[in-house]
């Protein structure tokens, strides 16, 4: 399942945000065996071309001065280099972060809703008394104005307020708090790329689908359709891409290996100008 356009280069986008990863720019001396990662530029006062391990861009950088913090004499072996994620592994990590942001927004929304319900619950008796008084005034003062449709809408809202029960508000409040906590846990776990968070997200998202479908049956809106599509896409992608519940062989077949020798086997650019 591919959710990233073919012409979208995730590596370039991440480098534009976090900067390039060029280990050859942080060593005093480049050797012949370092050519896949960096080469000296003759006649340029010590400048060199350093390869970004994430996006494969070759950058012209000055050679570091001796004693510069973080600078070593020569490059370590490839196995000892800190290598960034790239390719499908990087794309999956970015998508997980986007889903985590989506869950964080949900957590904030449910948190605000819980706060509103808490305020409404504790102030309900006063609101109901005010609603009854206002309803009486509307019936007395607007009965002869001819604005029957507007009056009926206002009275309907007031009746809804008067008819509210604290027990119902308590159930809604507890539900909103529970969803806020669950969505927040999902957001943190997905941001940290924890596998348990992927399972939790799938189970929680699947549990909400019947309610979203029921709301669509009652009334179709762009927001409800969009929310359903997003949640189905998240559910399908997590199960398929992360091999959850044994799909595609389960976790043991989840390949997150990057073939660095093959990547670095591509020829370096000519150092001459």
C-alpha positions as CSV (number, residue, x, y, z in Angstrom):
1,X,0.0,0.0,0.0
2,X,1.6,3.2,-1.2
3,X,0.5,6.5,0.4
4,X,3.4,8.6,-0.8
5,X,3.4,9.9,-4.4
6,X,6.1,8.5,-6.7
7,X,7.7,11.9,-7.3
8,X,7.7,12.9,-3.6
9,X,11.2,12.6,-2.2
10,X,10.8,12.2,1.6
11,X,14.5,12.3,2.1
12,X,14.9,15.7,0.5
13,X,12.0,17.1,2.5
14,X,13.4,15.8,5.8
15,X,16.9,17.2,5.0
16,X,15.3,20.6,4.3
17,X,14.0,20.5,7.8
18,X,16.7,18.7,9.8
19,X,19.7,19.4,7.7
20,X,21.9,17.1,5.7
21,X,23.8,14.2,7.2
22,X,27.3,14.4,5.8
23,X,29.9,12.5,7.9
24,X,32.7,13.3,5.4
25,X,32.3,17.0,6.4
26,X,33.4,16.2,9.9
27,X,36.8,14.5,9.4
28,X,40.2,16.0,8.9
29,X,41.4,13.6,6.3
30,X,39.6,11.7,3.5
31,X,41.2,8.4,2.4
32,X,40.8,6.6,-0.9
33,X,38.3,4.2,0.6
34,X,36.2,7.1,1.7
35,X,35.3,8.0,-1.9
36,X,31.7,6.8,-1.6
37,X,31.2,9.4,1.2
38,X,33.4,12.3,0.3
39,X,36.2,13.5,-2.1
40,X,38.6,16.3,-2.0
41,X,38.2,19.1,-4.7
42,X,41.7,19.9,-6.1
43,X,42.7,23.5,-6.2
44,X,39.9,24.8,-4.0
45,X,41.7,25.6,-0.8
46,X,40.7,22.5,1.0
47,X,37.1,22.3,-0.1
48,X,35.6,18.9,-0.5
49,X,32.4,17.2,-1.7
50,X,30.5,15.4,1.0
51,X,27.7,13.0,0.4
52,X,24.4,13.2,2.4
53,X,23.6,9.8,3.6
54,X,19.9,10.6,3.7
55,X,19.1,12.3,0.3
56,X,22.3,11.4,-1.6
57,X,23.1,15.0,-2.4
58,X,26.8,15.9,-2.8
59,X,27.5,19.2,-1.1
60,X,30.6,21.3,-1.4
61,X,31.8,22.1,2.1
62,X,35.1,23.4,3.6
63,X,37.4,21.0,5.3
64,X,37.2,21.4,9.1
65,X,40.0,22.9,11.1
66,X,41.9,20.8,13.6
67,X,40.5,21.0,17.1
68,X,36.9,21.7,15.9
69,X,34.4,20.0,18.3
70,X,32.9,16.8,16.8
71,X,35.6,16.4,14.2
72,X,37.6,13.2,14.0
73,X,40.8,12.3,12.1
74,X,39.3,9.9,9.7
75,X,35.9,8.3,8.9
76,X,35.0,5.2,11.0
77,X,33.9,2.0,9.3
78,X,30.5,2.0,7.6
79,X,29.1,-0.3,10.3
80,X,30.1,2.3,13.0
81,X,28.6,5.3,11.2
82,X,25.4,6.8,12.5
83,X,23.1,6.3,9.5
84,X,19.8,8.0,8.9
85,X,16.6,6.3,7.9
86,X,15.7,6.5,4.2
87,X,13.4,4.9,1.6
88,X,10.4,3.0,2.8
89,X,11.6,3.0,6.4
90,X,11.7,6.8,6.5
91,X,8.3,7.1,4.7
92,X,6.7,4.9,7.3
93,X,8.2,6.9,10.1
94,X,6.8,10.1,8.6
95,X,3.4,8.7,8.2
96,X,3.4,7.4,11.8
97,X,4.2,11.0,12.9
98,X,1.4,12.4,10.9
99,X,-1.0,9.9,12.4
100,X,0.3,10.8,15.9
101,X,-0.4,14.5,15.1
102,X,-3.9,13.5,14.1
103,X,-4.4,11.6,17.3
104,X,-3.0,14.6,19.3
105,X,-5.6,16.9,17.7
106,X,-8.3,14.4,18.6
107,X,-7.0,14.3,22.2
108,X,-7.1,18.1,22.4
109,X,-10.6,18.2,21.0
110,X,-12.0,15.6,23.4
111,X,-10.2,17.5,26.3
112,X,-11.9,20.7,25.4
113,X,-15.2,18.9,25.1
114,X,-14.7,17.4,28.5
115,X,-14.0,20.8,30.0
116,X,-17.2,22.2,28.4
117,X,-19.3,19.3,29.7
118,X,-17.8,19.6,33.2
119,X,-18.8,23.3,33.3
120,X,-22.2,22.6,31.9
121,X,-22.8,19.8,34.5
122,X,-21.9,21.9,37.5
123,X,-23.9,24.9,36.2
124,X,-26.9,22.9,34.9
125,X,-29.4,23.8,37.6
126,X,-28.9,27.6,37.1
127,X,-29.0,27.2,33.3
128,X,-32.2,25.3,33.5
129,X,-33.8,27.9,35.8
130,X,-32.8,30.6,33.4
131,X,-34.0,28.6,30.4
132,X,-37.5,28.2,32.0
133,X,-37.7,31.9,32.8
134,X,-36.7,32.8,29.2
135,X,-39.1,30.3,27.8
136,X,-42.0,32.0,29.8
137,X,-40.9,35.4,28.6
138,X,-40.8,34.3,25.0
139,X,-44.3,32.8,25.2
140,X,-45.7,36.0,26.8
141,X,-44.0,38.6,24.6
142,X,-43.6,37.0,21.2
143,X,-46.9,35.2,20.9
144,X,-48.5,38.0,18.9
145,X,-45.5,39.0,16.7
146,X,-46.1,36.5,14.0
147,X,-42.5,35.2,14.1
148,X,-43.7,31.7,14.8
149,X,-40.9,29.8,13.1
150,X,-38.1,31.7,14.9
151,X,-39.9,31.4,18.2
152,X,-40.3,27.7,17.8
153,X,-36.6,27.2,17.1
154,X,-35.6,29.2,20.2
155,X,-38.2,27.3,22.4
156,X,-36.9,24.0,21.1
157,X,-33.3,24.9,22.2
158,X,-34.6,26.0,25.6
159,X,-36.6,22.8,26.0
160,X,-33.4,20.8,25.3
161,X,-31.6,22.6,28.0
162,X,-34.4,22.1,30.5
163,X,-34.6,18.4,29.6
164,X,-30.9,17.7,30.2
165,X,-30.1,15.4,33.1
166,X,-26.9,15.5,35.1
167,X,-26.5,11.8,34.8
168,X,-26.5,12.0,31.0
169,X,-23.9,14.8,31.2
170,X,-21.8,12.7,33.6
171,X,-21.8,9.8,31.1
172,X,-20.8,12.1,28.3
173,X,-18.1,13.7,30.5
174,X,-16.6,10.4,31.4
175,X,-16.7,9.3,27.8
176,X,-14.9,12.5,26.6
177,X,-12.2,12.1,29.3
178,X,-11.7,8.4,28.4
179,X,-11.3,9.2,24.7
180,X,-9.0,12.1,25.5
181,X,-6.7,9.8,27.5
182,X,-6.7,7.0,24.9
183,X,-6.1,9.4,22.0
184,X,-3.2,11.1,23.9
185,X,-1.6,7.7,24.7
186,X,-1.9,6.7,21.0
187,X,-0.3,10.0,20.0
188,X,2.7,9.6,22.3
189,X,3.1,6.0,21.5
190,X,2.9,6.5,17.7
191,X,5.3,9.5,17.9
192,X,7.8,7.2,19.6
193,X,7.0,4.4,17.1
194,X,6.0,1.9,19.7
195,X,4.4,-1.3,18.3
196,X,1.9,-1.5,21.1
197,X,0.6,2.0,20.1
198,X,0.0,0.7,16.5
199,X,-2.2,-2.1,17.9
200,X,-4.0,0.3,20.3
201,X,-4.7,2.7,17.4
202,X,-6.1,0.0,15.2
203,X,-8.4,-1.4,18.0
204,X,-9.6,2.1,19.0
205,X,-10.1,3.3,15.5
206,X,-12.0,0.1,14.5
207,X,-14.2,0.6,17.6
208,X,-15.2,4.1,16.5
209,X,-16.1,3.1,12.9
210,X,-19.7,1.8,13.7
211,X,-20.5,5.1,15.4
212,X,-19.2,7.1,12.5
213,X,-21.2,5.0,10.0
214,X,-24.3,5.4,12.2
215,X,-23.8,9.2,12.1
216,X,-23.5,9.1,8.3
217,X,-26.7,7.1,8.0
218,X,-28.5,9.8,10.0
219,X,-26.9,12.7,8.1
220,X,-24.2,12.9,5.4
221,X,-21.8,15.8,5.8
222,X,-18.4,16.5,4.2
223,X,-16.8,16.5,7.7
224,X,-18.3,13.1,8.6
225,X,-17.4,11.5,5.3
226,X,-13.8,12.9,5.5
227,X,-13.4,11.6,9.1
228,X,-14.5,8.2,8.1
229,X,-12.2,8.1,5.0
230,X,-9.2,9.2,7.1
231,X,-9.9,6.6,9.9
232,X,-10.3,3.8,7.4
233,X,-7.1,4.8,5.6
234,X,-5.2,4.9,9.0
235,X,-6.6,1.5,10.0
236,X,-5.8,-0.2,6.6
237,X,-2.3,1.3,6.4
238,X,-1.3,0.3,9.9
239,X,-2.5,-3.3,9.5
240,X,-0.9,-3.7,6.0
241,X,2.3,-1.7,6.3
242,X,3.1,-2.7,9.9
243,X,2.1,-6.4,9.5
244,X,-0.2,-6.3,12.5
245,X,-2.3,-9.3,13.7
246,X,-0.1,-11.6,11.6
247,X,-0.9,-9.9,8.3
248,X,1.7,-10.5,5.6
249,X,3.6,-12.8,8.0
250,X,3.5,-10.6,11.1
251,X,6.3,-8.7,12.8
252,X,9.0,-11.3,11.8
253,X,8.5,-10.4,8.2
254,X,8.6,-6.6,8.8
255,X,11.8,-5.6,6.9
256,X,13.3,-2.4,8.1
257,X,16.8,-3.1,6.7
258,X,18.6,-0.7,4.4
259,X,21.1,-2.1,2.0
260,X,23.8,0.5,2.6
261,X,26.6,-1.2,0.6
262,X,24.3,-1.1,-2.5
263,X,23.4,2.5,-1.9
264,X,27.0,3.6,-1.5
265,X,28.1,1.6,-4.6
266,X,26.8,4.4,-6.8
267,X,29.7,6.3,-8.4
268,X,30.8,9.6,-6.8
269,X,30.9,12.8,-9.0
270,X,34.1,13.8,-10.6
271,X,36.1,16.1,-8.4
272,X,37.4,18.3,-11.2
273,X,35.8,21.5,-12.4
